Structures are given as C-alpha cells and as structure tokens.
C-alpha cells in the first residue's frame, strides 16, 4: 500500500519554513520564507492569514516565521527570525507580542 496525501494545502508563494498541526482542532498552521503564516483545515481549506504586527511592504522587510506551535485551546505562538514572539487566536486575532534578544531553537 502506498500512502496518499489527505489534502494539498495551497496559498504560500515561497518555501515553507515551519509548520504545526493541531489535531484536536483539525488545523494546520504553516509559515513561509517571505510571507505570512496561514491556517488551513485538515481538508485543505484556507481559513485565515496571520500577519505580524510590524509587517512592512516588500519581501526584504517582512517578518519571517521560524517556529510555530499551536495549542488545543486555540492559540498559536509564532517566533520570527528578528526575535519577535506573537500569540494569535485561531480566529486570526493578535493576542500578544514580546521581543527577545536570545536565540530560540
């Protein structure tokens, strides 16, 4: 038997740099090299776009997501390359931000 994909998720214009799956809520959250993070259903439907608070126009100035984690309570934490943490609700609302100079892995 060969494994087949359950769904093909589309919407990013650049390569994916991070992703998280929240099976409890049926969501897939992904971030790309030069763009916003996207929330998809596990069926492949694009639900929301998550953009950081200081997003500037142009790929050279945009926030680049590095790590994503989702919780079963409906929160999504995104760490960006510039040291910015953002917490979003699954409805796309920015809940909180925090900057750090530490290297996060």
Secondary structure, 3 states (H helix, E strand, C coil): CCCCCCCCCCCCCCCEEEEEEECCCCEEEEEECCCCEEEEECCCCEEEEECCCCCCCCCCCCCCEEEEEECCCCEEEEEECCCEEEEEECCCCEEEEEECCCCCC
